[in-house]
Every structure is written in structure tokens, then in C-alpha cells.
Amino acid sequence: MVAFNRKKGQAAMEFLMTYGWAILVVLVVIGALAYFGVLSPSTLLPEKCTFPVSLSCTDHSVSGTAITLILQNGAGRDMTITRISAASEALGGGANPANLGCACGTGAISTTFRNGGSATFILSTPDAGCATYCQFRDTGRDKNRYNITLTYSWLDSPTITHQLSGELLARRT
């Protein structure tokens, strides 16, 4: 009876050692992938630009001291764009780069945006209280999130203004 229990013990130990080595190899591989950045969320998440259904963002870029957006009007009506601004922790004020309250914008504009048409908007003018240009600060991330606010009025009722909010997740080039 004693000999029979030793064989069971040896089989159990071999089973645990085999699976132990296999688990150790899997952990080493996962650690190597994480170390070399393969499992980094910034490489897994795509760049994107999203707006409500009435507008579509066909292209975008974040470079230097400006954010460029190419938007298409799908609202079914002509509109007048009076301002577009973007705020993010990736934007800082010139005198105080840690200031998260600054935002890039188009300044005051009056662009007629026809139904079905496309237009390019360059956001490079600072909001009040910021520097003389939009300064991007290093957040240490590959991609940054920008909250875009578009102010507009319908062409047939210009006295009432509306706002649309969108989001841009992009890499600064």
C-alpha cells in the first residue's frame, strides 16, 4: 500500500511541474510583449474623430501649434459655423504650460457650410487668457484626447446659436 501512494505522489508532482513550467513560459512571453510595447493601449487604439450624426469628420491632423479638421455637413440644412474650439490636457498656456484651461480655436469666424459640403478648419487661435498661440505640452502619451466644440447657427435662422460636441483621439506629429 505504501508503494502505491508513492507512485500517486510522483504522478501528481510531475503533473504540477509540467503545468508550472508551461505557466511560467506564458508569463515570460506576456512580460516580454508588454516590455516591448506590443500590448500598449496607445498602439491598440486607433486614431479617431467622432461627431454627432449631423457632422462627419473625414480627416484630421494635430501638428505644430494647430489642429486641422476636415468636416462634412450631413445635417440636411445649410449652417453657418461661427467658432470651433478644442480643449485637452495636451494644450497648455504659453506662460504656464501646466494650465489645462487653455484651448485652441478658430477665433470668431463666419463660414457658410452647405448641406453635403466639406470644409477645412484650422484651430490655432488661443482662447482668452492663453498665450499668443496654441502650445501643445508633452503629456507622455502617444495619443491625446481633444474635446471639440462647434458653435453654429442654421442659415435660415441665424439669430439662434447651437453647439455640437465631438471628440478627437490623435497623435501629435
C-alpha positions in Angstrom: 0.0 0.0 0.0 2.9 2.4 0.8 4.4 1.8 -2.7 1.1 2.6 -4.4 0.9 6.0 -2.6 4.4 7.0 -3.7 3.5 6.4 -7.3 0.5 8.7 -6.9 2.6 11.3 -5.3 5.2 11.2 -8.1 2.5 11.5 -10.8 0.9 14.4 -9.0 4.3 16.1 -8.7 5.1 15.6 -12.4 1.7 17.0 -13.3 2.3 20.1 -11.2 5.8 20.6 -12.5 4.8 20.3 -16.2 2.0 22.8 -15.8 4.1 25.0 -13.7 6.8 25.3 -16.4 4.1 26.0 -19.0 2.5 28.8 -16.9 6.0 30.3 -16.3 6.7 30.3 -20.1 3.4 32.0 -20.8 4.1 34.7 -18.1 7.5 35.4 -19.6 6.1 35.8 -23.1 3.4 38.2 -21.8 6.0 40.2 -19.9 8.2 40.4 -23.0 5.3 41.6 -25.1 4.4 44.2 -22.5 8.0 45.4 -22.2 8.4 45.9 -25.9 5.1 47.9 -26.2 3.1 45.3 -28.2 0.3 45.3 -25.5 0.3 49.1 -25.1 -3.2 50.6 -25.2 -2.0 53.5 -27.3 -0.9 51.2 -30.1 -4.1 49.1 -29.9 -6.5 52.1 -30.0 -6.9 53.7 -33.5 -6.9 57.4 -34.1 -10.5 58.7 -34.4 -12.5 61.7 -34.8 -16.2 61.5 -33.9 -19.1 64.0 -34.1 -22.9 63.6 -33.8 -24.7 62.3 -36.9 -25.2 65.7 -38.4 -21.4 66.2 -39.0 -18.8 63.7 -40.0 -15.1 64.2 -39.6 -13.5 62.9 -42.8 -9.9 63.7 -41.8 -7.8 65.3 -39.1 -4.3 66.2 -38.0 -2.6 67.5 -34.9 0.8 69.2 -35.7 2.9 72.0 -34.5 0.6 74.5 -32.9 -2.6 73.7 -34.8 -5.4 71.1 -35.1 -6.8 70.6 -38.6 -10.2 69.1 -39.1 -12.0 68.3 -42.4 -15.7 68.1 -41.7 -18.7 67.2 -43.9 -22.2 68.6 -43.3 -24.8 65.9 -43.2 -27.4 67.8 -41.2 -29.8 68.2 -44.1 -29.6 72.1 -43.8 -27.1 74.8 -44.5 -25.4 76.2 -41.5 -23.0 79.0 -40.5 -20.1 78.0 -38.4 -19.1 80.8 -36.0 -16.5 79.0 -33.9 -14.7 75.7 -33.3 -12.6 75.1 -30.3 -10.6 72.1 -28.9 -9.6 71.6 -25.2 -7.4 68.9 -23.8 -4.7 68.4 -21.2 -2.4 68.3 -24.2 -2.8 72.0 -24.6 -1.1 74.4 -22.3 -0.8 78.2 -22.0 2.4 79.8 -23.1 3.3 81.4 -19.8 2.0 78.4 -17.8 2.4 75.1 -19.7 0.6 73.2 -16.9 -2.6 75.2 -17.4 -5.2 72.8 -18.6 -7.8 75.5 -19.1 -6.5 76.7 -22.4 -8.0 75.7 -25.7 -7.2 76.1 -29.4 -9.9 77.5 -31.6 -10.7 79.2 -34.9 -11.4 82.5 -33.3 -14.5 84.3 -34.5 -15.4 83.2 -38.0 -18.5 83.1 -40.2 -18.2 80.2 -42.6 -21.2 79.1 -44.6 -21.3 75.3 -44.5 -23.6 73.9 -47.2 -25.5 70.7 -46.8 -23.4 67.8 -48.1 -20.4 70.1 -48.4 -16.9 69.7 -46.9 -14.8 72.4 -45.2 -11.3 72.5 -43.6 -11.0 74.2 -40.2 -7.6 75.0 -38.6 -7.7 75.5 -34.9 -4.7 77.6 -34.0 -6.0 80.7 -32.2 -5.9 80.6 -28.4 -8.9 81.3 -26.1 -8.9 84.4 -23.9 -6.3 84.2 -21.1 -3.9 81.9 -23.1 -0.7 82.5 -24.9 -0.5 84.1 -28.4 -0.6 80.7 -30.0 -1.7 77.2 -29.1 1.1 75.4 -27.3 1.0 71.7 -27.0 2.5 70.2 -23.9 4.1 66.8 -23.5 1.6 64.5 -21.7 3.9 61.5 -22.1 1.2 59.6 -24.1 1.3 58.5 -27.7 -2.2 59.8 -28.4 -4.2 62.6 -26.7 -7.9 63.2 -26.4 -9.3 66.5 -27.6 -12.8 67.7 -26.8 -14.1 69.6 -29.8 -16.9 72.2 -29.5 -18.5 73.6 -32.7 -20.8 76.7 -32.5 -23.2 77.2 -35.4 -26.5 78.6 -36.5 -28.8 77.5 -39.2 -28.6 79.6 -42.3 -32.3 80.2 -42.4 -32.4 81.2 -38.7 -29.1 83.0 -37.9 -30.1 84.5 -34.5 -30.2 81.2 -32.7 -26.9 79.5 -32.0 -26.3 75.8 -31.3 -23.4 73.8 -30.2 -22.2 70.3 -31.2 -19.6 68.4 -29.2 -17.1 65.9 -30.8 -14.0 64.1 -29.8 -10.6 63.6 -31.4 -8.2 60.9 -30.3 -5.0 61.6 -32.2 -1.2 61.6 -32.2 0.7 64.8 -32.5 3.0 64.8 -35.5 
